[in-house]
Amino acid sequence: MKEGVAAARARGRVGGRPRTDQKKLDSALKLYDAQTHSISEICSLTSVSSSVLYRAIRARKKDQQ
Protein backbone atom coordinates (compact mmCIF):
# COMPACT_ATOMS: atom_id res chain seq x y z
CA MET A 1 0.00 0.00 0.00
CA LYS A 2 2.70 2.52 0.96
CA GLU A 3 4.64 1.77 -2.20
CA GLY A 4 1.62 2.74 -4.28
CA VAL A 5 1.15 6.00 -2.36
CA ALA A 6 4.84 6.80 -2.72
CA ALA A 7 4.69 6.09 -6.46
CA ALA A 8 1.64 8.31 -6.86
CA ARG A 9 3.32 11.16 -4.98
CA ALA A 10 6.40 10.76 -7.16
CA ARG A 11 4.11 11.32 -10.15
CA GLY A 12 2.75 14.48 -8.52
CA ARG A 13 -0.53 13.03 -7.27
CA VAL A 14 -1.81 14.12 -3.88
CA GLY A 15 -4.56 12.24 -2.10
CA GLY A 16 -7.49 13.59 -0.16
CA ARG A 17 -10.55 15.71 -0.72
CA PRO A 18 -10.12 19.07 -2.48
CA ARG A 19 -10.30 22.12 -0.22
CA THR A 20 -13.27 24.48 -0.35
CA ASP A 21 -12.82 27.52 -2.58
CA GLN A 22 -11.77 30.41 -0.33
CA LYS A 23 -13.79 32.97 -2.31
CA LYS A 24 -16.98 30.95 -1.80
CA LEU A 25 -16.22 30.61 1.90
CA ASP A 26 -15.55 34.35 2.26
CA SER A 27 -18.85 35.21 0.60
CA ALA A 28 -20.65 32.71 2.84
CA LEU A 29 -19.11 34.33 5.91
CA LYS A 30 -20.18 37.78 4.69
CA LEU A 31 -23.75 36.54 4.28
CA TYR A 32 -23.58 35.03 7.76
CA ASP A 33 -22.36 38.33 9.22
CA ALA A 34 -25.18 40.22 7.51
CA GLN A 35 -27.71 38.03 9.37
CA THR A 36 -30.17 38.21 6.48
CA HIS A 37 -30.10 34.53 5.46
CA SER A 38 -30.31 31.24 7.28
CA ILE A 39 -27.42 28.79 7.26
CA SER A 40 -29.21 26.51 4.81
CA GLU A 41 -29.87 29.44 2.45
CA ILE A 42 -26.24 30.53 2.65
CA CYS A 43 -25.09 26.99 1.90
CA SER A 44 -27.33 26.65 -1.14
CA LEU A 45 -26.39 30.11 -2.45
CA THR A 46 -22.63 29.67 -2.11
CA SER A 47 -22.26 25.89 -2.58
CA VAL A 48 -20.47 25.61 0.76
CA SER A 49 -21.50 22.76 3.04
CA SER A 50 -22.90 23.58 6.45
CA SER A 51 -20.11 21.70 8.22
CA VAL A 52 -17.45 23.76 6.43
CA LEU A 53 -19.33 26.97 7.22
CA TYR A 54 -19.73 26.13 10.90
CA ARG A 55 -16.05 25.14 11.08
CA ALA A 56 -15.01 28.49 9.58
CA ILE A 57 -17.28 30.40 11.97
CA ARG A 58 -15.84 28.51 14.94
CA ALA A 59 -12.26 29.08 13.76
CA ARG A 60 -12.88 32.78 13.25
CA LYS A 61 -14.35 33.14 16.74
CA LYS A 62 -11.36 31.29 18.20
CA ASP A 63 -8.94 33.62 16.36
CA GLN A 64 -10.73 36.71 17.68
CA GLN A 65 -10.37 35.64 21.31
C-alpha positions in Angstrom: 0.0 0.0 0.0 2.7 2.5 1.0 4.6 1.8 -2.2 1.6 2.7 -4.3 1.1 6.0 -2.4 4.8 6.8 -2.7 4.7 6.1 -6.5 1.6 8.3 -6.9 3.3 11.2 -5.0 6.4 10.8 -7.2 4.1 11.3 -10.2 2.7 14.5 -8.5 -0.5 13.0 -7.3 -1.8 14.1 -3.9 -4.6 12.2 -2.1 -7.5 13.6 -0.2 -10.5 15.7 -0.7 -10.1 19.1 -2.5 -10.3 22.1 -0.2 -13.3 24.5 -0.4 -12.8 27.5 -2.6 -11.8 30.4 -0.3 -13.8 33.0 -2.3 -17.0 31.0 -1.8 -16.2 30.6 1.9 -15.6 34.3 2.3 -18.8 35.2 0.6 -20.6 32.7 2.8 -19.1 34.3 5.9 -20.2 37.8 4.7 -23.7 36.5 4.3 -23.6 35.0 7.8 -22.4 38.3 9.2 -25.2 40.2 7.5 -27.7 38.0 9.4 -30.2 38.2 6.5 -30.1 34.5 5.5 -30.3 31.2 7.3 -27.4 28.8 7.3 -29.2 26.5 4.8 -29.9 29.4 2.5 -26.2 30.5 2.6 -25.1 27.0 1.9 -27.3 26.7 -1.1 -26.4 30.1 -2.5 -22.6 29.7 -2.1 -22.3 25.9 -2.6 -20.5 25.6 0.8 -21.5 22.8 3.0 -22.9 23.6 6.4 -20.1 21.7 8.2 -17.5 23.8 6.4 -19.3 27.0 7.2 -19.7 26.1 10.9 -16.0 25.1 11.1 -15.0 28.5 9.6 -17.3 30.4 12.0 -15.8 28.5 14.9 -12.3 29.1 13.8 -12.9 32.8 13.2 -14.4 33.1 16.7 -11.4 31.3 18.2 -8.9 33.6 16.4 -10.7 36.7 17.7 -10.4 35.6 21.3 
